[in-house]
Structures are given as C-alpha cells and as structure tokens.
Amino acid sequence: MPAVRKAALRELAAAAYELDAEVMQGELHKDSQGEWAIGEAALNGWLERYAGQQVYLIIASLEDERPLPSKTCRTCGTEYTGMECPRCREARVRLRGRG
C-alpha cells in the first residue's frame, strides 16, 4: 500500500478516536462459528451495541494499492495528496505555533 494512503487511513482512525468512536483494526474473516470477525473480535456483538442508532460504518483496506487522488487547496491553490494542504499547514504552524 502506498505510504500516503496508509498515513491517510491512520489520520482517519485518529480522528475517530478523538471523537470517542470505536475503531477496530485487523484481518476481516469468518470465525469457527461462521460469524464475521476482525482479528479476535466478533463483529455481531460489537455492532449489537449500536442497534437502532444511525451510524457510519467505514471499512478501508490496508492492502488497497490505489494511489490517493491529488486535490487542489481551496485556500492557496497548491496541488497536494493527503488529508490537508502541506503549504497551509506549514503556514498555520509558523504563524500560530501549532498544527
């Protein structure tokens, strides 16, 4: 997997953690009872906690080899790949002292 895609997925997971959302990582497979699981965690029990609620379920493969599409920053016009414009991020850090 391209490093930029892997980094973008890590940022997505980190953002979910910051929202106090649950994040699972591991191999998706069927366990010995035929139930879907990620690693050792059964998905049926994990998802049961959210029954009757509106949810987002995002699944992203770490084995996806597609490159991330480039974007054009709406602020400065720089073309970049990833979650945020590196030029604007550098300016924020320089001017505000934080990211």
Buried (B, 14 or more C-beta within 10 A) or exposed (E): EEEBBEBBBEEBBEEBEEEEEEEEEEEEEEEEEEEBBBEEEBBEEBEEEEEEEEEEEEEEEEEEEEEBEEBEBEEEEEEBBBBEBEBBBEEBEEEEEEE
